[in-house]
């Protein structure tokens, strides 16, 4: 999760064969799945959002490997740390 605007936009262009300035949002998740970065071109420059969950993990729909489109309702659930079915994630760490 150390990459910033330039490196992430380069990854979008090289690995996903997409135009990072297309207006789409590109989501990058860490291996532990508790942090995401979202890269977005707003027409004037890049925006970069970063979110870390205190509990649970970000869940990607099953069978998805890398490049896919996500409807707005599932995108909203992803940002809230919910499963694609709308249930809250279990705690990642048990005390």
Backbone torsions as a table, in degrees:
resi	resn	phi	psi	omega
1	UNK	NA	25.9	-179.7
2	UNK	-91.0	-13.4	-175.2
3	UNK	-73.9	147.0	-179.9
4	UNK	-117.5	-159.5	-172.6
5	UNK	-49.5	-56.5	-173.1
6	UNK	-65.4	-46.0	-178.9
7	UNK	-66.5	-40.8	179.2
8	UNK	-66.9	-40.7	178.6
9	UNK	-66.4	-34.6	175.7
10	UNK	-65.8	-40.1	176.7
11	UNK	-62.3	-41.3	178.7
12	UNK	-60.9	-45.8	-177.7
13	UNK	-68.0	-44.7	-174.2
14	UNK	-82.5	-48.0	-173.6
15	UNK	-85.7	-34.3	-178.7
16	UNK	-99.6	-9.7	-178.0
17	UNK	54.8	41.2	178.9
18	UNK	-118.9	158.9	176.1
19	UNK	-87.4	114.4	-178.5
20	UNK	-65.8	-15.6	179.0
21	UNK	-100.0	23.4	-178.9
22	UNK	-78.4	-15.9	-176.0
23	UNK	99.0	-8.0	176.4
24	UNK	-74.3	159.4	173.7
25	UNK	-99.7	131.0	-180.0
26	UNK	-112.0	123.4	-174.2
27	UNK	-104.8	131.0	177.1
28	UNK	-120.3	129.0	-178.2
29	UNK	-117.9	142.1	177.3
30	UNK	-78.0	170.8	-176.8
31	UNK	-63.8	-37.1	179.4
32	UNK	-73.6	-12.2	177.0
33	UNK	64.6	22.6	177.3
34	UNK	-105.9	1.0	179.5
35	UNK	-138.3	143.3	174.0
36	UNK	-136.3	154.4	169.7
37	UNK	-124.9	140.9	178.9
38	UNK	-122.2	122.9	178.8
39	UNK	-103.6	131.3	-177.9
40	UNK	-144.8	136.3	174.5
41	UNK	-98.5	120.7	-177.4
42	UNK	-97.4	9.1	179.6
43	UNK	102.1	-20.9	179.5
44	UNK	-120.7	-21.7	-179.1
45	UNK	-179.7	174.7	179.8
46	UNK	-82.8	144.1	171.1
47	UNK	-115.2	141.1	179.7
48	UNK	-132.7	119.0	177.8
49	UNK	-107.6	144.2	179.9
50	UNK	-132.3	132.0	178.6
51	UNK	-137.7	136.1	176.6
52	UNK	-123.0	129.5	177.9
53	UNK	-86.2	138.7	173.4
54	UNK	-77.0	-34.8	-179.8
55	UNK	-128.6	146.2	172.9
56	UNK	76.7	-168.8	-178.0
57	UNK	-137.3	160.7	173.0
58	UNK	-79.7	127.1	-175.8
59	UNK	-104.9	126.3	174.3
60	UNK	-98.0	139.0	179.4
61	UNK	-51.2	142.2	-175.7
62	UNK	-61.5	148.5	178.4
63	UNK	84.9	-3.0	-178.4
64	UNK	-89.3	129.8	179.3
65	UNK	-99.6	-57.6	-177.1
66	UNK	-144.9	-63.4	-169.7
67	UNK	-102.1	116.1	179.3
68	UNK	-156.1	161.9	175.8
69	UNK	-99.4	144.3	-177.2
70	UNK	-124.2	122.1	176.7
71	UNK	-62.1	155.7	-175.1
72	UNK	-56.3	-42.1	-178.0
73	UNK	-64.6	-37.2	177.9
74	UNK	-74.5	-32.3	175.7
75	UNK	-63.7	-44.3	178.1
76	UNK	-61.1	-42.3	178.4
77	UNK	-64.6	-39.2	177.9
78	UNK	-59.7	-45.4	-179.6
79	UNK	-66.1	-28.7	179.4
80	UNK	-83.2	-4.9	-178.7
81	UNK	80.3	24.9	-179.5
82	UNK	-99.1	160.4	174.7
83	UNK	-74.8	165.4	176.8
84	UNK	-58.2	-21.2	179.8
85	UNK	-89.0	-2.6	176.1
86	UNK	97.2	3.4	179.3
87	UNK	-88.2	145.6	176.6
88	UNK	-70.9	146.2	177.9
89	UNK	-70.1	151.6	173.1
90	UNK	-72.4	159.8	177.1
91	UNK	-61.4	140.6	178.5
92	UNK	-76.5	-39.6	179.9
93	UNK	-112.2	131.8	177.7
94	UNK	-101.9	130.7	179.2
95	UNK	-99.9	NA	NA
